[in-house]
Amino acid sequence: MAVPFSHSSVRLSAPKAHQSGTDYYCRASGYAKCHSLLHVNSWSAAANYVALQDGRGKFIGKSLVRNHLMKRRVGIWKCATMEEIEAEKSLIENDAKERMDKTIETIRSNFNAVRSGRANPAMLDRIEVEYYGSPVSLKSIAQISTPDASSLLIQPYDKSSLKTIEKAIVTSDLDLTPSNDGEVIRLSIPQLTSDRRKELSKIVAKQAEEGKVAIRNIRRDAIKAYEKLEKEKKLSEDNVKDLSSDLQKLTDAYMKKIESLQAQKEKELLKV
């Protein structure tokens, strides 16, 4: 959500030459451009001097902000303070980073669900069980442990759910056969064949590429948000270039995170 922009009622002596309906822009040290609602307006600024120019950048006058000159009020300028602009920029940056973090977590979860030759409770993270008419995650209704490197032990909090848990595992894509003794469910994790390892490596590579596409899309959305601020005269073209450069560095860092997770998972899959 965009931060609302404030405006003040400080008055300036207007330049003599101006046309009705023309948008004017003001610029002062430490302040961004702002647009007029009327002709030549007032503006809140820390600087004493304000340079005025038209929409084409042509200089049309300068006003000195002093009490004895504030005799004529021509209009009101709606201007964003630096604090407000920084707040809006932070919203865009934080949103992009938060979405990128979620993408990394999704990739990590997807990789964990790809089984390797070793037992890992995370292999069951995506298993959902029909429990009293509602789908719930397996780990929310059962305790999952690893008695040894090649087996998983599932102990449900409610024994009446054993059959539905067994069915959920059988119908999943884990290619595992559960053993239900009426108390717990045991899963034996067989060693992967060479062909199966290569197949799973391709799945991991595909998931990694999907994650990279998601990161690029997040970057694209942030760039569009910056360009929107530029059109609204809240950011300059140079501001957008600098912010885009910083955003690219952030994007590159998350791309490296994905590549690191992919390399780690592929190493795990190829390990006999």
C-alpha positions as CSV (number, residue, x, y, z in Angstrom):
1,M,0.0,0.0,0.0
2,A,1.4,3.4,-1.0
3,V,2.2,5.8,1.8
4,P,0.0,8.9,1.7
5,F,1.8,12.0,0.7
6,S,1.4,15.2,2.8
7,H,1.2,18.8,1.6
8,S,1.8,22.0,3.3
9,S,0.5,25.6,3.0
10,V,3.8,27.5,2.9
11,R,3.4,30.3,0.4
12,L,5.8,31.5,-2.2
13,S,5.9,34.6,-4.4
14,A,5.1,33.3,-7.8
15,P,7.1,34.0,-11.0
16,K,5.4,36.4,-13.3
17,A,5.6,34.3,-16.4
18,H,3.4,31.2,-16.3
19,Q,0.4,29.8,-18.2
20,S,-2.8,28.5,-16.8
21,G,-3.1,24.7,-16.6
22,T,0.7,24.2,-16.9
23,D,2.3,21.7,-14.5
24,Y,5.3,23.2,-12.7
25,Y,8.0,21.3,-10.8
26,C,10.0,22.5,-7.8
27,R,13.4,21.4,-6.8
28,A,15.4,22.2,-3.7
29,S,18.4,20.7,-1.9
30,G,17.5,17.3,-0.4
31,Y,14.0,17.2,-1.9
32,A,12.5,15.3,-4.8
33,K,10.5,16.8,-7.7
34,C,6.8,17.5,-7.0
35,H,3.9,18.5,-9.2
36,S,1.4,21.3,-8.8
37,L,-2.3,21.0,-8.3
38,L,-2.9,24.5,-9.6
39,H,-0.4,26.9,-11.2
40,V,2.6,28.0,-9.1
41,N,2.0,26.7,-5.6
42,S,3.4,26.5,-2.1
43,W,5.8,23.9,-1.0
44,S,7.3,22.7,2.3
45,A,11.1,22.7,2.1
46,A,14.0,23.0,4.4
47,A,16.0,25.0,1.8
48,N,15.6,28.8,1.5
49,Y,15.7,28.9,-2.2
50,V,13.4,27.0,-4.6
51,A,14.0,26.8,-8.3
52,L,10.9,26.6,-10.5
53,Q,10.8,25.0,-13.9
54,D,8.1,23.8,-16.3
55,G,7.4,20.2,-17.4
56,R,10.1,20.4,-20.1
57,G,12.7,21.3,-17.5
58,K,12.9,25.0,-18.6
59,F,13.9,27.3,-15.8
60,I,11.1,29.8,-15.1
61,G,12.1,31.5,-11.9
62,K,13.4,31.3,-8.4
63,S,11.7,32.2,-5.1
64,L,13.2,33.0,-1.8
65,V,11.2,31.5,1.1
66,R,11.1,34.4,3.7
67,N,8.2,35.6,5.9
68,H,8.2,39.1,4.3
69,L,7.8,37.5,0.9
70,M,4.9,35.3,1.8
71,K,2.3,37.9,0.8
72,R,0.8,36.3,-2.3
73,R,-0.6,32.8,-2.3
74,V,-1.2,31.4,-5.8
75,G,-1.9,27.8,-5.0
76,I,-0.9,24.7,-3.0
77,W,1.7,22.1,-4.0
78,K,1.3,18.6,-2.9
79,C,4.8,17.4,-2.3
80,A,6.3,14.2,-0.8
81,T,8.9,14.7,1.9
82,M,12.1,12.6,1.7
83,E,10.8,10.6,4.7
84,E,7.6,9.7,2.8
85,I,9.5,8.7,-0.3
86,E,12.0,6.6,1.6
87,A,9.1,4.9,3.4
88,E,7.5,4.0,0.0
89,K,10.8,2.8,-1.4
90,S,11.3,0.6,1.8
91,L,7.8,-0.9,1.2
92,I,8.8,-2.0,-2.3
93,E,12.2,-3.3,-1.2
94,N,10.9,-5.2,1.9
95,D,8.1,-6.7,-0.2
96,A,10.5,-8.0,-2.8
97,K,12.9,-9.5,-0.1
98,E,10.0,-11.1,1.7
99,R,8.7,-12.7,-1.5
100,M,12.2,-13.9,-2.4
101,D,12.6,-15.5,1.1
102,K,9.3,-17.3,0.7
103,T,10.5,-18.6,-2.7
104,I,13.7,-20.0,-1.1
105,E,11.6,-21.7,1.6
106,T,9.4,-23.3,-1.1
107,I,12.4,-24.6,-3.0
108,R,13.9,-26.0,0.2
109,S,10.6,-27.7,1.0
110,N,10.3,-29.2,-2.5
111,F,13.9,-30.5,-2.4
112,N,13.3,-32.1,1.0
113,A,10.3,-33.9,-0.5
114,V,12.5,-35.5,-3.2
115,R,13.6,-38.7,-1.5
116,S,17.2,-39.8,-1.5
117,G,18.7,-43.1,-0.3
118,R,18.7,-42.0,3.4
119,A,15.7,-41.7,5.7
120,N,14.7,-38.1,6.4
121,P,11.4,-37.0,8.1
122,A,11.3,-34.0,5.7
123,M,10.5,-36.5,2.9
124,L,6.9,-36.6,4.3
125,D,6.5,-32.8,4.6
126,R,4.1,-32.7,1.6
127,I,2.0,-35.7,2.6
128,E,-1.6,-34.6,3.4
129,V,-4.0,-36.9,5.3
130,E,-7.8,-36.7,5.3
131,Y,-8.6,-36.3,9.0
132,Y,-12.2,-35.9,10.1
133,G,-13.2,-34.6,6.7
134,S,-10.4,-32.1,6.3
135,P,-6.9,-32.4,4.7
136,V,-4.1,-31.9,7.2
137,S,-0.4,-32.3,7.0
138,L,0.9,-35.7,8.2
139,K,3.4,-34.1,10.6
140,S,0.6,-32.3,12.4
141,I,-1.2,-35.5,13.5
142,A,1.8,-37.9,14.0
143,Q,5.3,-38.0,15.3
144,I,7.9,-39.0,12.7
145,S,11.3,-40.3,13.7
146,T,14.3,-42.1,12.1
147,P,15.2,-45.3,14.0
148,D,18.1,-45.8,11.6
149,A,19.4,-44.4,8.3
150,S,17.1,-46.6,6.1
151,S,13.7,-46.4,7.8
152,L,11.1,-44.0,9.1
153,L,8.7,-44.5,12.0
154,I,5.3,-42.8,12.0
155,Q,3.4,-42.8,15.3
156,P,0.0,-41.0,15.1
157,Y,-1.4,-39.2,18.0
158,D,-4.8,-40.8,17.2
159,K,-4.5,-44.5,16.3
160,S,-7.8,-44.3,14.3
161,S,-6.0,-42.3,11.7
162,L,-3.5,-45.2,10.9
163,K,-5.4,-46.4,7.8
164,T,-5.9,-42.9,6.3
165,I,-2.1,-42.2,6.9
166,E,-1.2,-45.5,5.2
167,K,-3.5,-44.6,2.2
168,A,-2.0,-41.1,1.8
169,I,1.5,-42.6,1.7
170,V,0.6,-45.3,-0.9
171,T,-1.1,-42.7,-3.2
172,S,1.8,-40.2,-3.0
173,D,4.7,-40.0,-5.4
174,L,7.2,-41.3,-2.9
175,D,7.1,-44.9,-4.2
176,L,7.2,-46.3,-0.7
177,T,5.3,-49.3,0.8
178,P,4.1,-48.6,4.4
179,S,3.9,-51.4,7.0
180,N,1.0,-50.9,9.4
181,D,1.1,-53.0,12.6
182,G,-1.9,-51.4,14.2
183,E,0.2,-49.2,16.5
184,V,2.7,-47.4,14.2
185,I,3.6,-47.3,10.5
186,R,7.1,-48.2,9.3
187,L,8.7,-47.1,6.1
188,S,11.7,-48.8,4.7
189,I,13.8,-46.5,2.4
190,P,15.3,-48.6,-0.4
191,Q,18.5,-47.5,-2.1
192,L,18.0,-45.6,-5.3
193,T,19.1,-47.1,-8.6
194,S,21.4,-45.2,-10.8
195,D,18.6,-44.4,-13.3
196,R,16.3,-43.2,-10.5
197,R,19.0,-40.9,-9.1
198,K,19.4,-39.3,-12.5
199,E,15.7,-38.9,-12.9
200,L,15.4,-37.3,-9.5
201,S,18.3,-34.9,-10.3
202,K,16.3,-33.7,-13.4
203,I,13.3,-33.1,-11.1
204,V,15.5,-31.0,-8.8
205,A,17.0,-29.1,-11.7
206,K,13.5,-28.3,-12.9
207,Q,12.4,-27.1,-9.5
208,A,15.4,-24.9,-9.2
209,E,14.7,-23.3,-12.6
210,E,11.1,-22.6,-11.5
211,G,12.5,-20.9,-8.4
212,K,14.8,-18.7,-10.5
213,V,11.9,-17.7,-12.7
214,A,9.9,-16.7,-9.6
215,I,12.8,-14.6,-8.3
216,R,13.1,-12.8,-11.7
217,N,9.3,-12.1,-11.7
218,I,9.6,-10.6,-8.2
219,R,12.4,-8.3,-9.5
220,R,10.3,-7.3,-12.5
221,D,7.4,-6.3,-10.2
222,A,9.7,-4.2,-8.0
223,I,11.1,-2.4,-11.1
224,K,7.6,-1.6,-12.3
225,A,6.8,-0.2,-8.8
226,Y,9.9,2.1,-9.0
227,E,9.0,3.2,-12.5
228,K,5.5,4.1,-11.3
229,L,7.1,6.4,-8.7
230,E,9.2,7.9,-11.4
231,K,6.1,8.7,-13.5
232,E,4.5,10.3,-10.4
233,K,7.6,12.5,-10.2
234,K,8.5,11.0,-6.8
235,L,11.7,9.5,-8.1
236,S,14.2,10.7,-10.7
237,E,15.5,8.6,-13.6
238,D,18.8,8.3,-11.8
239,N,17.1,7.2,-8.6
240,V,15.4,4.4,-10.5
241,K,18.6,3.3,-12.1
242,D,20.4,3.1,-8.7
243,L,17.5,1.2,-7.1
244,S,17.4,-1.2,-10.0
245,S,21.1,-1.8,-9.7
246,D,20.7,-2.6,-6.0
247,L,17.7,-4.8,-6.8
248,Q,19.8,-6.8,-9.3
249,K,22.4,-7.4,-6.7
250,L,19.7,-8.8,-4.3
251,T,18.4,-10.9,-7.2
252,D,21.9,-12.3,-7.9
253,A,22.3,-13.2,-4.2
254,Y,19.1,-15.2,-4.2
255,M,20.0,-16.9,-7.5
256,K,23.2,-18.1,-5.8
257,K,21.1,-19.4,-2.8
258,I,19.0,-21.5,-5.2
259,E,22.1,-22.8,-7.0
260,S,23.7,-23.8,-3.6
261,L,20.5,-25.6,-2.5
262,Q,20.4,-27.4,-5.9
263,A,24.0,-28.5,-5.7
264,Q,23.5,-29.7,-2.2
265,K,20.5,-31.8,-3.1
266,E,22.1,-33.3,-6.2
267,K,25.1,-34.3,-4.1
268,E,22.7,-36.0,-1.7
269,L,21.0,-37.8,-4.5
270,L,24.2,-39.1,-6.1
271,K,25.7,-40.3,-2.8
272,V,25.5,-44.1,-2.5
